[in-house]
Amino acid sequence: MDADQILLALIGTGASFVTFCLMRFPQIRRPQFQQYGPFSLTASVFGALTILLLSALTVYAQAVWH
């Protein structure tokens, strides 16, 4: 893997983790969005996995491009 692929994978993993945290824990959201309760664990995991899958597809597409 090239350095750019590793960077894309790290950014995607971080984005997936942040997505899970923002969906699951409303106290870390911006004040105007804290009024909405936490998402279910299933929805939070599904959202994080969706972001992770899109990141993995991006890394794969970048690898195929070269």
C-alpha positions in Angstrom: 0.0 0.0 0.0 1.2 3.5 -0.8 1.2 6.2 1.8 -1.9 7.9 0.2 -3.9 4.7 0.6 -2.9 4.3 4.2 -3.9 7.9 4.8 -7.2 7.4 3.2 -7.8 4.3 5.3 -6.9 6.1 8.5 -9.2 9.0 7.7 -12.0 6.6 6.9 -11.5 4.7 10.1 -11.5 8.0 12.1 -14.6 9.2 10.3 -16.4 6.0 11.0 -15.5 6.2 14.7 -16.6 9.9 14.9 -19.9 8.9 13.2 -20.6 6.2 15.8 -19.8 8.6 18.7 -21.9 11.4 17.4 -24.9 9.1 16.7 -24.6 7.3 20.0 -23.7 10.1 22.5 -25.7 13.2 22.1 -23.8 15.2 24.7 -20.8 15.6 22.3 -23.0 17.1 19.5 -23.3 20.8 18.8 -25.9 22.4 21.2 -28.7 22.7 18.7 -28.6 19.0 18.0 -28.2 17.8 21.6 -32.0 17.9 22.0 -32.3 14.8 19.9 -31.7 11.6 21.9 -29.1 9.0 21.1 -29.6 6.6 18.2 -30.0 2.9 18.9 -26.9 0.8 19.0 -27.9 -0.9 15.8 -28.4 2.3 13.9 -25.1 3.7 15.2 -23.2 0.6 14.2 -24.9 0.5 10.8 -24.0 4.2 10.2 -20.4 3.7 11.2 -20.1 0.6 9.0 -21.6 2.5 6.1 -18.9 5.1 6.4 -16.2 2.4 6.8 -17.5 0.6 3.7 -17.4 3.8 1.7 -13.9 4.5 2.9 -12.8 1.0 2.0 -14.3 1.4 -1.5 -12.4 4.6 -1.9 -9.1 3.0 -1.0 -9.8 0.1 -3.4 -10.8 2.5 -6.2 -7.6 4.5 -5.6 -5.5 1.3 -5.7 -7.2 0.1 -9.0 -6.7 3.6 -10.5 -2.9 3.3 -10.2 
